[in-house]
Amino acid sequence: MQPKPQIVNLPVYQQGKPVEEVKRELGLDEVIKLASNENPYGASPKAKAAIEQELSQISMYPDGNAVELTEVLAGHLGVNRDQFVFGCGSDEVIALITRAFLLPGEENIMADQTFSVYKSNADIEGAVSIEVPLVEGTHDLDGMLKAVNERTKIIWICNPNNPTGTIVAHTDIVNFLDKVPEHVLVVLDEAYAEFVTDPSYPDSLSLLSKYPNLMILRTFSKIYGLASLRIGYGVGQPSVVRLINQVREPFNTSRLAQAAAKAALTDHEFIDACRTKNRSGVEYLTAEFDRLGLKYFPAHGNFILVNVKKSGREVFQSLLKLGIIIRAGFDKYPEYIRVSVGTPDENTKFIAALEKVLTVQEQPVTAE
């Protein structure tokens, strides 16, 4: 059996280590996971109640078109019902976009340190990925424009960018879209949009009517706290959405996920509270990093990329032994770690563990 040649050396996505695995491997009673940008406050009580109610229908196939969720989401966002494509997380929507638009040898453009799923799915389709270096952790939109040619099919912009947490402002996005050729699809991945409090952040939905080549991705995995249910979506022009839906598998989102997502959209108080508590967590962590003399990128999502002045992988391992799971191993930022914003208690314990790790590593080795 011969696989596609382009997948033979394709790296497998490395998820954050599960809490249960770390407890078992290291014999720890308490483990704090700050690795996967999950919502430490869980999901809305309304979403949980909707899941319980939906359990009576668990033997039934879900609505393949997610009609009820579409209705609620369209009202929530102020767009038409024919502008949505749903996926098993927004990463499935990414896969569907590459399946629908990329042919072998065609090109797509992305930052050189961003969400890895863009490149891996392009690789599966045999496409060529052009990676444009970030500038101070932020997308270089001018550099991306210079990389566009007749073979370019897609440009990916992760905003806020994962893992750096930086954002591209509304005016910059508009200027960029004005210059992108019509044959190029611009995918604006806004997985962390609901956490952003900066007023310069793009009002991307207002741009859809002017730019038919714009696609916006969002998810219920982050601030809505439904990561385990795997549901995300894309919003775009009906003509583009129709093409993506043509390559979507039937029943790709579950009844439980649709019901929970629909209910979560109505709990504005819960989302507002999560956003406020996340911003407080960012302020606490960045103040502590300042105290420790550590540089970091401006954090607009629910995570921070911070320079620990050592091998990020080594700090990851040292923190793991103390029961703290973070992320490290970023190609362009080998001395950085990415930490998700947790509860106040989790943040405090992380800082104590980090300070301990860095202090131990800074101590000189003396000969006996």
C-alpha positions as CSV (number, residue, x, y, z in Angstrom):
1,M,0.0,0.0,0.0
2,Q,1.4,3.3,-1.1
3,P,0.2,6.5,0.6
4,K,0.3,10.0,-0.9
5,P,4.0,10.9,-1.1
6,Q,3.4,14.3,0.5
7,I,2.1,12.7,3.8
8,V,5.0,10.2,4.4
9,N,7.0,12.7,6.4
10,L,4.1,14.8,7.6
11,P,4.4,15.5,11.4
12,V,1.6,14.5,13.6
13,Y,-0.1,17.4,15.5
14,Q,1.3,17.5,19.0
15,Q,-1.5,18.2,21.4
16,G,-1.0,19.5,25.0
17,K,-0.3,16.6,27.3
18,P,-3.5,15.3,29.0
19,V,-3.8,15.8,32.8
20,E,-4.5,12.2,33.4
21,E,-1.4,11.1,31.5
22,V,0.9,13.4,33.5
23,K,-0.6,12.3,36.8
24,R,0.0,8.7,35.9
25,E,3.5,9.1,34.5
26,L,4.8,11.3,37.3
27,G,2.7,10.1,40.2
28,L,1.3,13.5,40.9
29,D,-2.0,14.2,42.7
30,E,-2.5,17.7,41.3
31,V,-1.7,18.8,37.7
32,I,-2.6,22.2,36.2
33,K,-3.0,22.3,32.4
34,L,-2.2,25.6,30.9
35,A,-1.2,24.2,27.5
36,S,-4.2,24.2,25.2
37,N,-5.9,27.6,25.6
38,E,-9.0,26.1,27.1
39,N,-11.5,28.2,29.2
40,P,-10.6,27.5,32.8
41,Y,-14.1,28.5,33.8
42,G,-15.7,25.7,31.8
43,A,-18.9,26.2,29.8
44,S,-22.1,28.1,30.4
45,P,-24.7,26.5,32.7
46,K,-27.1,27.0,29.8
47,A,-24.9,24.9,27.5
48,K,-24.7,22.1,30.1
49,A,-28.4,22.1,30.6
50,A,-28.9,21.9,26.8
51,I,-26.6,18.9,26.7
52,E,-28.5,17.1,29.4
53,Q,-31.8,17.7,27.5
54,E,-30.3,16.5,24.2
55,L,-29.2,13.2,25.8
56,S,-32.7,11.8,25.2
57,Q,-32.0,12.1,21.4
58,I,-28.5,10.6,21.5
59,S,-29.6,7.7,19.2
60,M,-30.7,10.0,16.5
61,Y,-28.4,11.5,13.8
62,P,-27.7,15.2,14.1
63,D,-29.1,17.8,11.7
64,G,-26.4,17.7,9.0
65,N,-27.2,21.3,8.1
66,A,-27.3,22.6,11.7
67,V,-30.5,24.6,10.9
68,E,-31.4,25.6,14.4
69,L,-27.8,26.6,15.3
70,T,-27.5,28.5,12.0
71,E,-30.7,30.5,12.9
72,V,-29.4,31.5,16.3
73,L,-25.8,32.2,15.1
74,A,-27.1,34.3,12.1
75,G,-29.0,36.5,14.5
76,H,-26.1,36.7,16.9
77,L,-23.7,37.8,14.2
78,G,-26.0,39.7,12.0
79,V,-25.3,37.7,8.8
80,N,-27.5,35.6,6.5
81,R,-28.2,31.9,7.1
82,D,-26.6,30.9,3.9
83,Q,-23.2,32.2,4.9
84,F,-22.1,29.4,7.3
85,V,-20.2,26.2,7.1
86,F,-19.8,24.1,10.3
87,G,-17.0,21.8,11.3
88,C,-15.7,19.4,13.9
89,G,-13.8,22.4,15.4
90,S,-12.7,25.2,13.1
91,D,-9.7,23.1,12.2
92,E,-12.0,20.8,10.2
93,V,-13.2,23.9,8.4
94,I,-9.5,24.6,7.6
95,A,-9.2,21.1,6.2
96,L,-12.4,21.6,4.1
97,I,-11.1,24.9,2.7
98,T,-7.8,23.2,1.5
99,R,-9.8,20.3,0.1
100,A,-12.1,22.6,-1.8
101,F,-9.5,25.0,-3.2
102,L,-5.9,23.7,-3.3
103,L,-4.5,21.6,-6.1
104,P,-1.0,20.0,-6.0
105,G,1.6,22.7,-6.8
106,E,-0.7,25.6,-6.0
107,E,0.4,28.0,-3.3
108,N,-0.9,29.3,0.0
109,I,0.6,31.9,2.2
110,M,0.9,32.1,6.0
111,A,3.1,33.4,8.8
112,D,6.3,31.5,9.6
113,Q,5.1,30.9,13.2
114,T,1.3,30.4,13.3
115,F,-1.3,27.7,13.8
116,S,0.3,24.6,12.3
117,V,-2.9,23.2,10.9
118,Y,-2.8,25.5,7.9
119,K,0.4,24.1,6.6
120,S,-0.3,20.5,7.5
121,N,-3.6,20.5,5.5
122,A,-2.0,22.3,2.6
123,D,0.7,19.6,2.6
124,I,-1.9,16.9,2.5
125,E,-3.3,18.4,-0.7
126,G,0.2,18.7,-2.2
127,A,0.2,22.5,-2.2
128,V,3.2,24.7,-1.6
129,S,3.3,26.7,1.6
130,I,4.9,30.1,1.5
131,E,5.8,31.1,5.1
132,V,6.4,34.9,5.6
133,P,8.4,35.8,8.7
134,L,6.5,37.6,11.5
135,V,7.6,41.1,12.4
136,E,7.8,41.5,16.2
137,G,5.4,38.6,16.4
138,T,2.9,40.1,14.1
139,H,1.8,39.2,10.6
140,D,3.8,41.1,7.9
141,L,0.9,41.9,5.6
142,D,3.1,43.8,3.1
143,G,5.4,40.8,3.0
144,M,2.4,38.5,2.3
145,L,1.3,40.7,-0.5
146,K,4.7,40.6,-2.1
147,A,4.5,36.7,-2.0
148,V,1.2,36.6,-4.0
149,N,1.4,35.4,-7.6
150,E,-0.8,33.7,-10.1
151,R,-0.4,30.3,-8.3
152,T,-1.6,31.7,-5.0
153,K,-5.0,30.4,-3.9
154,I,-5.2,31.1,-0.1
155,I,-3.7,33.5,2.5
156,W,-4.1,32.6,6.2
157,I,-4.2,35.2,8.9
158,C,-4.5,34.0,12.4
159,N,-5.9,37.0,14.4
160,P,-5.0,36.9,17.3
161,N,-2.1,34.9,16.2
162,N,-1.4,31.6,17.8
163,P,1.2,31.3,19.4
164,T,2.3,34.9,19.7
165,G,-1.1,36.4,20.7
166,T,-0.6,39.6,18.6
167,I,-3.3,41.2,16.5
168,V,-3.6,42.9,13.2
169,A,-5.8,46.1,13.3
170,H,-8.9,46.8,11.4
171,T,-7.4,49.5,9.2
172,D,-4.5,47.2,8.3
173,I,-6.8,44.4,7.3
174,V,-8.9,46.7,5.1
175,N,-5.8,48.1,3.4
176,F,-4.6,44.5,2.9
177,L,-7.8,43.3,1.4
178,D,-8.0,46.2,-1.0
179,K,-4.7,45.0,-2.5
180,V,-5.3,41.2,-2.6
181,P,-6.3,39.9,-6.0
182,E,-9.9,38.6,-6.3
183,H,-8.7,35.1,-7.1
184,V,-7.1,34.7,-3.7
185,L,-9.1,33.6,-0.7
186,V,-8.2,35.4,2.5
187,V,-9.0,33.3,5.6
188,L,-9.1,35.3,8.8
189,D,-8.9,32.9,11.7
190,E,-10.5,34.5,14.7
191,A,-10.6,31.6,17.1
192,Y,-9.8,33.9,20.0
193,A,-11.8,36.9,18.9
194,E,-14.2,36.9,21.9
195,F,-11.3,37.5,24.3
196,V,-10.0,40.6,22.5
197,T,-10.7,44.0,24.3
198,D,-8.5,46.2,22.1
199,P,-10.7,48.7,20.1
200,S,-8.4,48.4,17.0
201,Y,-9.4,44.8,16.5
202,P,-11.1,44.2,13.1
203,D,-14.9,44.3,12.8
204,S,-14.4,41.6,10.2
205,L,-18.0,40.6,9.8
206,S,-18.7,44.1,8.4
207,L,-16.2,43.5,5.6
208,L,-17.8,40.4,4.2
209,S,-20.2,42.3,1.9
210,K,-17.3,44.3,0.3
211,Y,-14.8,41.5,0.0
212,P,-16.2,38.3,-1.5
213,N,-12.8,36.6,-1.2
214,L,-12.9,36.9,2.6
215,M,-13.6,33.9,4.9
216,I,-13.8,34.2,8.7
217,L,-13.3,31.3,11.1
218,R,-14.5,31.1,14.7
219,T,-15.0,28.4,17.2
220,F,-16.9,27.3,20.3
221,S,-13.8,25.7,21.8
222,K,-12.2,28.7,23.4
223,I,-14.2,31.3,25.3
224,Y,-17.4,29.2,25.1
225,G,-15.7,26.3,26.8
226,L,-16.9,23.5,24.5
227,A,-13.6,22.2,23.3
228,S,-14.4,18.6,23.9
229,L,-17.6,18.8,21.7
230,R,-15.5,19.9,18.7
231,I,-17.6,22.5,16.9
232,G,-16.5,25.6,14.9
233,Y,-17.6,27.4,11.9
234,G,-16.7,29.6,8.9
235,V,-18.6,32.7,7.7
236,G,-18.3,34.0,4.1
237,Q,-20.1,34.8,0.9
238,P,-22.7,32.2,0.0
239,S,-20.9,31.3,-3.2
240,V,-17.7,30.4,-1.3
241,V,-19.5,28.7,1.5
242,R,-21.4,26.5,-1.0
243,L,-18.2,25.2,-2.4
244,I,-16.8,24.3,1.0
245,N,-20.0,22.6,2.0
246,Q,-19.8,20.5,-1.1
247,V,-16.7,18.7,0.3
248,R,-18.0,18.5,3.9
249,E,-18.9,15.1,5.2
250,P,-22.5,14.6,6.3
251,F,-23.3,14.8,10.1
252,N,-19.9,16.2,10.9
253,T,-21.1,18.0,14.0
254,S,-23.0,16.2,16.8
255,R,-26.4,16.8,18.3
256,L,-24.8,17.6,21.6
257,A,-22.4,20.1,20.1
258,Q,-25.1,21.9,18.2
259,A,-27.4,22.1,21.2
260,A,-24.6,23.3,23.5
261,A,-23.4,25.9,21.0
262,K,-26.9,27.2,20.4
263,A,-27.4,27.7,24.2
264,A,-24.0,29.1,24.8
265,L,-24.6,31.9,22.3
266,T,-27.5,33.2,24.5
267,D,-25.5,33.4,27.7
268,H,-23.9,36.8,27.3
269,E,-23.3,37.3,31.0
270,F,-21.1,34.2,31.2
271,I,-19.1,35.2,28.2
272,D,-18.6,38.8,29.4
273,A,-17.5,37.4,32.8
274,C,-15.0,35.1,31.2
275,R,-13.6,37.9,29.1
276,T,-13.1,40.1,32.1
277,K,-11.5,37.4,34.2
278,N,-9.2,36.5,31.3
279,R,-8.0,40.1,31.0
280,S,-7.4,40.2,34.7
281,G,-5.3,37.0,34.4
282,V,-3.3,38.5,31.5
283,E,-2.6,41.6,33.6
284,Y,-1.5,39.5,36.6
285,L,0.8,37.2,34.5
286,T,2.4,40.1,32.5
287,A,3.1,42.0,35.7
288,E,4.8,38.9,37.2
289,F,6.8,38.5,34.0
290,D,7.9,42.1,34.3
291,R,9.0,41.4,37.9
292,L,11.0,38.4,36.7
293,G,12.6,40.4,33.9
294,L,11.0,38.2,31.2
295,K,9.9,39.7,27.8
296,Y,6.6,38.6,26.2
297,F,4.4,39.5,23.3
298,P,1.3,41.6,23.8
299,A,-1.5,39.1,24.7
300,H,-4.9,39.6,23.1
301,G,-6.2,36.0,23.4
302,N,-6.2,33.8,26.5
303,F,-2.5,32.9,26.3
304,I,0.9,34.5,26.5
305,L,4.2,33.7,24.7
306,V,7.0,34.6,27.0
307,N,10.8,34.5,26.7
308,V,12.2,32.4,29.5
309,K,15.8,32.9,28.4
310,K,16.4,29.2,28.4
311,S,15.4,26.3,26.2
312,G,11.7,26.3,26.1
313,R,11.6,22.6,25.9
314,E,13.8,22.3,29.0
315,V,11.5,24.7,31.0
316,F,8.5,22.6,29.8
317,Q,10.0,19.5,31.2
318,S,11.0,21.1,34.5
319,L,7.5,22.6,34.9
320,L,5.9,19.3,34.0
321,K,7.7,17.6,37.0
322,L,6.0,20.3,39.2
323,G,2.6,19.5,37.8
324,I,2.3,22.4,35.4
325,I,1.6,21.7,31.7
326,I,2.5,24.5,29.2
327,R,3.6,24.5,25.5
328,A,7.0,24.9,24.1
329,G,9.1,23.9,21.1
330,F,8.2,26.7,18.7
331,D,10.6,26.7,15.8
332,K,11.1,30.5,15.5
333,Y,11.0,31.1,19.3
334,P,13.0,28.2,20.9
335,E,13.5,30.1,24.2
336,Y,9.8,30.9,24.6
337,I,7.0,29.1,26.3
338,R,3.2,29.6,25.7
339,V,1.1,29.6,28.8
340,S,-2.7,29.7,28.8
341,V,-4.4,32.0,31.2
342,G,-5.9,30.0,34.1
343,T,-7.9,30.8,37.2
344,P,-6.2,33.1,39.7
345,D,-5.1,30.1,41.8
346,E,-3.7,28.4,38.7
347,N,-1.9,31.5,37.6
348,T,-0.3,32.0,41.0
349,K,0.8,28.4,41.2
350,F,2.3,28.6,37.7
351,I,4.3,31.7,38.5
352,A,5.6,30.1,41.7
353,A,6.7,27.0,39.7
354,L,8.2,29.1,36.9
355,E,10.2,31.2,39.3
356,K,11.4,28.0,41.0
357,V,12.5,26.5,37.7
358,L,14.3,29.6,36.5
359,T,16.0,30.1,39.8
360,V,17.3,26.5,39.9
361,Q,18.5,26.8,36.3
362,E,20.3,30.1,37.0
363,Q,22.3,28.7,39.9
364,P,26.0,28.1,38.8
365,V,27.4,24.6,39.0
366,T,30.3,24.5,41.4
367,A,33.1,21.9,41.6
368,E,33.3,19.8,44.7
